């Protein structure tokens, strides 16, 4: 599959579990754990907004909330945004780099909730 270049103007979509208090704070903002890759992942899984739809990115509105990050924000933190299409999801990308607690906190704080479908 052809890989796209992610520009600083791109928006990156991250779905976050909202039923688990470890991932969403009581005020509805994401916890830093929502922006920390799992140990077995090569990076933080996101979708490139211009290549996807909110419906495709959120997958299950009963379990997830959708958040948006500016690609330039993660780049400015020294992270790399890399298109990583997977079977069934051409929009898939990874944010790669050194995910310290501080970096994850900054990503979570910068994430903007997308009110979808509500």
N, C-alpha and C positions, 0 to 999 in steps of 0.2 A: 504494500500500500504506500502511496505517495505521502510523504510527511510534509506537513505545513510548517511554515515559519510562524512562530508566535511573536507578534509585535507588542511593544510596550502599551499600545492602545487597546489591546485585546482584554476582554473580561474572562476570568476563569471562574467556573461554577463548582462549588463544593456542596455536596449533600451531607447533612449532619443529622444524626439520630436525635430526636427531641424527647423520646420517652425515657431515656436514660439520663439521670441528673449528672453523670460524669461528663456529658457532652454539651449540655445546654444549661446555662446558669438560670436561676429563678427569674431574672429580669428578661429572659429570652435571648440573650447574647450567647454566642458560642464560647465554650471553655477552650483553653489552650490545647487540651487533649483532642479536640476535634480537628486541630491543625497540626497534629503530630503523626507522621507515618507509622504504621505498624512495623514491628521488627522485621517481618519477612518481606516488606515492600521496598522497592527501589526508590520510591519518592511518594509524595502526597498526591493521591489520585484526584483529578479534577476533569472537567470538560471545558473545552473552548466554546464560549457562548455562541460565536458566529457560526459554528459548525453543528450546533445542537438546538434542541428546544427545551423549554423548562420541563415539560412533561417527560421527555426522555431522560433528562438529567436527574430529576427528583425520584423517578421510578415508583416510589410508593408514598403517596401523600399522607397515609396513615401512620407512617414511621419516621419520615424525614422532613426537614426544612431545608431550603435552598439558600445559599449565601454566595455572594459575588466578591471577587477580589480583582483589583487592577493588576494586570501582568507586570506593569512597571513597578508596583509596590514590592512584589517578591524579588524582582531583579535588583531593586535598590537595597535589598537586604543581603545581596550576594548569592541569591539562589538562582537556579537555572530552570526555565520553563521549557519543557520538551514535549512536542507532540508525540504521542504514543498510542496510535490507533490499535484497538483490539477488536476481535471478532464481534460484530454486532454493535460496535460503538466507535465510529470513525473520529468522533470529537474528543475521545479520551486523551488526556495529557498527564504528565507528571511534573510536579515541582520538586526539583532535586537539590541536594546540598546538605550543609551541616545544620540540622534541626536542633538547636539548643532550646531550652525551656523559654528563653527570652524571645527567640525567633518565633516560636509557636504562639506565644502570648501576643506578639505584635501582629501576626497574621490574623489571629482571632479578633483582635481589637479593630482591625481595619476592614474585616468582612462586613458587607452590607447585606441585610436580609432581603431576599426577594419574596414578596408576598404572593406566592403562587400555591394553590389556585385561588386563595382568598383575596 
